[in-house]
Amino acid sequence: MSVSGVDGGVGRRDSGSRGSAEESGDPVMSVVLAGGGTAGHVEPALAVADALSALQPGIRIAALGTARGLETRLVPERGYDLRLVTPVPLPRRLNLDLLRLPWRVRRSVRETRAVFDAVAADVVVGFGGYVAVPAYLAARGRFPGRFAPARRGRFPGRFAPARRGRFPGRVAPARRGRFPGRFAPARRGRFPGRVAPARRGRVPVVVHEANARAGLANRLGARIARRVLAAVPDSGLPDAEVVGMPLRASITGLDRATLRAEARAHFGFADDARVLLVFGGSQGAASINRAVSAAAGELAAAGVSVLHAHGPKNTLDLRTPEPGDPPYVAVPYLSRMDLAYAAADLAICRSGAMTVAEVSAVGLPAVYVPLPVGNGEQRLNALPVVDAGGGLLVADADLTPACIGGEVVRLITDTPRLAAMTAAAAGVGHRDAARRVAEVVLDVARTGRKAIR
């Protein structure tokens, strides 16, 4: 395990022996994962990393990230090599960030290409986010580290890419009669004693889109990818193969019924309690917090216990409980989501791609409250589960204390309806997505190796 910038040593998490590839004399397979920023990008990447390690012990895995993303904590905790590069957020409006974009892109692509060279990358897997764009551009082999010297006065201190249309992926050969079979040396007086290096070839790309509406980064990546995968149908990426959302093994292997007694004891709930799980992602959701906490009296009167993760930067304004009220357990963050899912009968949550995938995979009925900003992808994420009968869709503005005290209480106290929703949610979820993505990644990497032999 290691965390480094582009000049750090190559780190690797080895699972057991190095496997047949190294025993046969072939180099160890090397995979770079590009999915930093939010948990919705990092967690699928780590789930695929675990599946790759299981399928091919000894595989070399490096994750691209930025210094400000959740990956700085999550990747090292899981034992993988983290390589930090400059983030490239894509501005959605005209502002100062848009003016800085070309400089950031060039710098980040140069850093990313250095990572590819350092780990001898066989394939890049992109999941979107701030590091996906430089990963896709660097994988094309057109930018940093392999450029011809720039003409003076154009790009001081930088390199200019070779001109298109002559020798794609190579530098211009020397004129006949001078250096047969060699590359042309730099002109005298500019870079004495140096020759223009040849560019390294492209690195194959696999793209995985988590959302029902693909973002800008993955729309770019899909144009050059060998394989394009998606968590749900109609993501907007042409010819995408629907494989589901890669999830960690603690979720895909979760048996809620078997773990229920242990989970409820862990949080202090009775075995026969009706438990409402409330969460809004890793940072919480202020509007959900306000609505649910204001309905605490109605929930208690209905005998509903509550497990509420409100976010580390948020607080709840809760009423003083009456004697005999069921527990209202409020916590900043849930480190054991498997236990939270097992303890709950119903969830109220946002509908980010990762949330919908996890909640449906474990068969937990949910009231999905899409984030009321962005391009509407959260609503689209939840629709397949809602249409199948595994959840309800409530607009953020409509999630009021009255809604919770009425519709939500009626739902959580209706045992037959909850059972039907549980079966419907489980039928939509994909539990084998991480393995399926890993198999595609290995296939693309092996094909790429054969092509250069």
C-alpha positions in Angstrom: 0.0 0.0 0.0 1.3 3.5 -0.8 0.1 7.0 -1.3 2.2 9.2 -3.5 2.4 11.8 -6.1 3.6 11.0 -9.6 7.3 10.7 -8.4 6.5 8.2 -5.7 7.5 4.5 -5.9 5.3 2.0 -7.4 3.0 0.4 -4.8 1.0 -2.7 -5.1 -1.5 -4.8 -3.2 -0.7 -8.4 -3.8 -3.4 -11.0 -3.0 -1.5 -14.2 -2.4 1.0 -15.4 -5.0 1.7 -13.5 -8.2 -0.2 -16.0 -10.3 0.4 -17.7 -13.6 1.4 -14.6 -15.6 4.6 -13.9 -13.6 5.4 -17.6 -13.3 5.3 -17.9 -17.1 7.8 -15.0 -17.4 5.2 -12.4 -18.5 5.1 -9.0 -16.6 2.5 -8.6 -13.9 -0.8 -7.3 -15.2 -1.1 -3.6 -14.3 -4.5 -1.8 -14.0 -5.0 1.9 -13.3 -8.4 2.9 -11.8 -9.6 6.5 -12.4 -12.5 7.3 -10.2 -11.6 9.9 -7.5 -13.6 12.6 -5.8 -16.8 11.3 -4.3 -17.8 8.0 -2.7 -20.0 7.4 -5.8 -16.8 7.3 -7.9 -14.4 5.8 -5.4 -16.4 2.9 -4.1 -17.2 1.3 -7.5 -13.5 1.5 -8.4 -12.5 -0.2 -5.1 -15.1 -2.9 -5.6 -13.6 -3.6 -9.0 -10.1 -3.6 -7.5 -11.2 -6.3 -5.0 -12.7 -8.4 -7.8 -9.5 -8.0 -9.9 -7.4 -9.2 -7.0 -9.7 -12.2 -6.5 -9.7 -13.1 -10.2 -5.9 -12.6 -10.7 -3.9 -12.7 -7.5 -0.8 -10.6 -7.6 -2.2 -8.1 -10.1 -0.8 -4.6 -9.8 -3.5 -2.0 -9.1 -3.0 1.8 -8.8 -5.8 4.3 -8.2 -5.7 7.9 -9.5 -7.0 10.5 -7.1 -6.7 14.1 -5.9 -5.5 15.5 -2.6 -9.0 16.8 -1.8 -11.1 13.7 -2.6 -12.4 10.9 -0.3 -9.9 8.5 -2.0 -7.2 9.9 0.2 -8.8 8.0 3.1 -10.7 5.2 1.3 -8.0 3.9 -1.0 -5.2 3.4 1.6 -7.7 1.9 4.0 -8.4 -0.8 1.4 -4.7 -1.4 0.9 -4.3 0.0 -2.6 -1.7 2.3 -4.2 -3.0 5.8 -4.6 -1.4 8.2 -7.1 -2.3 11.9 -6.7 -2.8 14.2 -9.8 -4.1 17.6 -10.4 -8.0 17.6 -10.4 -9.8 18.7 -13.6 -13.3 19.7 -12.7 -15.3 20.6 -15.9 -17.0 24.0 -15.3 -20.6 24.2 -16.4 -20.6 28.0 -16.9 -18.3 30.8 -17.9 -16.1 31.7 -15.0 -12.4 31.9 -13.9 -12.2 28.1 -13.6 -13.0 27.8 -17.3 -10.1 30.1 -18.2 -7.8 27.9 -16.0 -9.0 24.7 -17.6 -6.4 24.3 -20.4 -3.5 24.8 -18.0 -5.0 22.3 -15.5 -5.7 19.7 -18.2 -2.2 19.9 -19.6 -0.6 19.6 -16.1 -2.9 16.8 -15.0 -2.4 14.8 -18.2 1.3 15.1 -17.9 1.2 13.8 -14.3 -1.2 11.0 -15.2 0.9 9.8 -18.1 3.9 9.7 -15.7 1.8 7.3 -13.5 1.0 5.1 -16.5 4.7 4.9 -17.3 5.7 4.2 -13.7 3.3 1.3 -13.2 3.5 0.0 -16.9 -0.3 0.3 -17.2 -2.0 -2.4 -19.4 -5.4 -0.8 -19.1 -7.2 2.2 -17.6 -10.7 1.9 -16.1 -12.6 5.2 -15.8 -15.5 5.8 -13.5 -16.0 9.5 -14.0 -15.1 12.3 -11.7 -12.2 14.8 -11.5 -9.4 12.4 -12.5 -11.2 10.6 -15.4 -10.7 13.3 -18.0 -6.9 13.4 -17.6 -6.8 9.6 -17.5 -8.7 9.4 -20.8 -6.6 12.0 -22.5 -3.3 10.5 -21.2 -4.4 7.1 -22.4 -4.5 8.4 -26.0 -0.7 8.8 -25.8 -0.8 12.3 -27.2 0.3 14.6 -24.4 2.9 14.6 -21.7 6.3 13.1 -21.4 6.6 12.1 -25.1 6.4 15.5 -26.9 8.6 17.0 -29.5 10.3 20.2 -28.4 8.2 23.3 -28.9 9.4 26.0 -31.2 10.8 28.9 -29.4 8.4 31.7 -28.6 5.3 29.4 -28.6 5.2 27.4 -25.4 8.1 28.5 -23.2 9.2 25.7 -21.0 6.7 23.3 -22.5 6.5 20.7 -25.2 4.3 20.8 -28.3 2.6 17.6 -29.6 3.7 16.2 -32.9 1.7 17.3 -35.9 -1.3 15.2 -36.8 -1.6 13.2 -40.0 2.0 12.2 -40.5 3.0 9.4 -38.3 0.3 8.9 -35.6 1.8 7.8 -32.4 5.4 8.3 -33.6 7.9 11.0 -34.2 9.1 12.0 -37.7 11.9 9.7 -38.9 15.2 11.2 -40.0 15.7 12.2 -43.6 17.2 9.5 -45.7 20.9 9.4 -45.9 21.5 10.8 -42.5 20.5 8.3 -39.8 18.9 5.3 -41.5 16.4 3.6 -39.1 16.7 6.2 -36.4 14.9 9.3 -35.2 15.9 12.7 -36.2 18.1 14.5 -33.7 17.1 17.8 -32.4 18.3 20.8 -34.4 21.7 22.1 -33.4 21.7 25.0 -31.0 18.4 24.1 -29.4 18.7 20.9 -27.5 22.3 19.8 -27.9 23.1 16.2 -27.3 19.4 15.2 -27.2 17.1 13.4 -29.6 13.3 13.7 -29.8 11.9 10.7 -27.9 9.3 8.5 -29.5 5.9 8.6 -28.0 4.5 5.6 -26.1 1.5 4.0 -27.6 -2.0 4.2 -26.3 -3.3 2.5 -23.2 -6.6 0.7 -23.7 -9.6 2.3 -21.9 -12.7 0.7 -20.2 -15.4 3.1 -19.1 -18.0 2.4 -16.4 -20.9 4.8 -16.1 -22.8 4.7 -12.8 -25.6 7.2 -13.4 -28.7 7.0 -15.6 -27.4 10.1 -17.4 -23.7 10.0 -18.3 -21.5 12.9 -17.2 -19.2 14.9 -19.5 -16.1 13.0 -18.5 -17.5 9.6 -19.4 -19.0 10.9 -22.6 -15.5 11.9 -23.6 -14.0 8.6 -22.4 -16.6 6.5 -24.3 -15.3 8.0 -27.6 -12.0 6.2 -27.2 -12.9 3.2 -25.0 -12.5 -0.4 -26.0 -15.5 -1.3 -23.9 -18.2 0.9 -22.4 -20.2 -0.4 -19.4 -23.1 1.0 -17.6 -25.0 0.4 -14.3 -28.4 1.0 -15.8 -30.0 1.0 -19.3 -30.2 4.3 -21.4 -27.3 6.0 -19.8 -26.7 8.1 -22.9 -23.5 6.2 -23.9 -23.7 4.4 -27.3 -23.4 0.6 -27.2 -23.0 0.5 -23.5 -23.2 -3.0 -21.9 -25.4 -3.0 -18.8 -23.6 -4.8 -16.0 -24.9 -3.1 -12.9 -23.0 -1.1 -10.2 -19.9 -2.6 -8.7 -20.4 -3.0 -5.0 -18.1 -4.1 -2.2 -18.4 -7.7 -0.9 -19.8 -6.7 2.5 -22.9 -5.5 0.6 -23.3 -8.0 -2.1 -22.9 -10.9 0.4 -25.2 -9.4 3.0 -28.1 -11.5 4.2 -30.3 -9.0 6.1 -32.5 -11.6 7.7 -29.5 -13.6 9.2 -27.8 -10.4 10.4 -30.9 -8.6 11.7 -30.7 -9.6 15.4 -27.0 -8.7 15.6 -27.6 -5.4 13.8 -30.4 -4.3 15.9 -28.5 -5.2 19.1 -25.6 -3.1 17.8 -27.7 0.0 17.5 -29.9 -0.6 20.6 -33.1 -1.6 18.9 -35.5 -4.4 20.0 -35.7 -7.5 18.0 -39.3 -6.8 16.9 -38.9 -3.1 16.4 -39.9 -1.3 13.2 -36.8 0.5 12.1 -36.6 3.5 9.8 -33.1 4.2 8.4 -32.5 7.8 7.3 -29.3 9.0 5.5 -28.3 11.4 2.9 -24.9 10.3 1.7 -21.5 10.7 3.3 -22.2 14.4 4.1 -25.9 14.1 5.0 -28.8 16.0 3.5 -30.1 19.0 5.3 -33.7 19.0 3.9 -34.1 15.3 4.8 -32.7 16.0 8.3 -35.2 18.8 8.9 -38.2 16.8 7.7 -37.5 13.6 9.6 -36.4 15.2 12.9 -39.6 17.4 12.9 -41.7 14.2 12.5 -40.0 12.5 15.4 -43.2 12.7 17.5 -45.4 11.1 14.9 -42.8 8.3 14.3 -42.6 7.6 18.0 -46.4 7.5 18.4 -46.5 4.9 15.7 -43.9 2.8 17.4 -41.2 3.4 14.8 -37.5 3.4 15.8 -35.2 5.6 13.8 -31.5 5.3 12.8 -30.5 8.7 11.4 -27.1 9.5 9.9 -27.3 13.2 9.7 -23.8 14.0 8.4 -20.6 15.1 10.2 -21.2 18.8 9.6 -24.9 18.8 10.5 -26.9 18.7 13.7 -30.5 17.6 14.5 -33.0 19.6 16.5 -34.9 16.8 18.2 -37.7 16.9 20.7 -37.2 15.5 24.2 -38.4 11.9 24.1 -41.4 10.8 26.2 -41.1 7.8 28.5 -41.6 4.6 26.6 -40.7 6.1 23.2 -38.9 3.9 20.8 -35.2 4.9 20.3 -34.3 7.7 17.9 -30.6 7.0 17.3 -28.8 10.0 15.6 -25.2 9.6 14.5 -23.0 11.8 12.3 -21.8 8.9 10.1 -22.4 5.2 9.7 -19.2 3.2 9.3 -21.1 -0.1 9.2 -23.7 0.3 6.5 -24.1 -3.4 6.3 -25.4 -3.4 9.9 -27.6 -0.4 9.1 -29.2 -2.1 6.1 -29.7 -5.3 8.1 -31.4 -3.4 11.0 -33.8 -1.4 8.9 -37.3 -2.2 7.5 -37.4 0.9 5.3 -35.0 3.7 4.3 -35.4 7.4 3.4 -32.4 8.5 1.3 -31.1 10.3 -1.7 -31.0 8.5 -5.0 -27.4 8.8 -6.0 -26.2 5.9 -8.2 -24.3 4.2 -5.4 -27.1 4.5 -2.9 -29.7 3.1 -5.2 -27.5 0.2 -6.2 -26.6 -0.7 -2.6 -30.2 -0.3 -1.2 -31.7 -2.4 -4.0 -28.9 -5.1 -3.9 -29.7 -5.8 -0.3 -33.4 -5.8 -0.9 -34.3 -2.8 1.3 -37.5 -0.9 0.4 -36.8 2.9 0.2 -38.4 6.3 -0.1 -36.0 8.0 -2.6 -35.7 11.7 -2.4 -33.6 12.9 -5.4 -31.2 15.8 -4.9 -33.0 18.8 -6.4 -30.0 20.1 -8.3 -27.9 18.9 -11.3 -29.4 17.4 -14.5 -32.0 15.2 -12.9 -29.9 12.1 -12.9 -30.8 11.1 -9.3 -34.5 10.8 -10.2 -33.5 8.7 -13.2 -31.3 6.5 -11.0 -34.3 5.6 -8.8 -36.8 5.0 -11.6 -36.0 1.4 -12.4 -36.4 0.4 -8.7 -39.5 2.4 -8.3 -41.1 1.1 -11.5 -40.4 -2.4 -10.3 -42.2 -1.8 -7.1 -39.2 -1.7 -4.8 -39.4 2.0 -3.7 -41.2 5.3 -3.7 -40.1 8.5 -5.3 -40.8 11.7 -3.4 -39.6 15.2 -4.5 -37.4 17.0 -2.1 -40.0 19.8 -1.6 -42.7 17.2 -0.9 -40.8 15.4 1.9 -42.5 17.2 4.8 -43.1 16.2 8.4 -46.7 15.6 7.4 -45.6 13.2 4.6 -43.4 11.3 7.0 -46.1 11.1 9.7 -48.7 10.0 7.2 -47.4 8.1 4.1 -44.1 6.9 5.5 -45.7 5.7 8.7 -48.5 3.8 6.8 -45.8 2.1 4.7 -43.5 1.0 7.4 -46.4 -0.4 9.5 -47.8 -2.4 6.5 -45.9 -5.7 6.7 -47.3 -7.4 3.6 -46.5 -4.3 1.4 -43.0 -4.1 2.8 -42.4 -7.8 2.0 -43.5 -7.3 -1.6 -41.3 -4.2 -1.9 -38.4 -6.1 -0.5 -38.7 -8.8 -3.1 -39.1 -6.2 -5.9 -36.0 -4.3 -4.8 -33.9 -7.4 -4.6 -35.0 -8.4 -8.1 -33.6 -5.1 -9.6 -30.2 -5.2 -7.8 -27.0 -6.5 -9.4 -24.8 -8.4 -7.0 -22.2 -9.7 -9.5 -21.4 -6.4 -11.2 -17.9 -6.0 -9.8 -16.8 -9.4 -11.0 -18.3 -8.7 -14.5 -16.5 -5.4 -14.8 -13.2 -7.1 -13.6 -13.6 -9.8 -16.3 -14.0 -7.2 -19.0 -11.0 -5.3 -17.7 -8.8 -8.4 -17.8 -10.0 -9.3 -21.3 -9.1 -5.8 -22.6 -5.7 -5.9 -21.0 -4.9 -9.3 -22.4 -6.0 -8.4 -25.8 -3.9 -5.3 -25.7 -0.8 -7.3 -24.7 -1.3 -9.7 -27.6 -1.6 -6.8 -30.0 1.8 -5.5 -29.2 3.6 -8.8 -29.3 
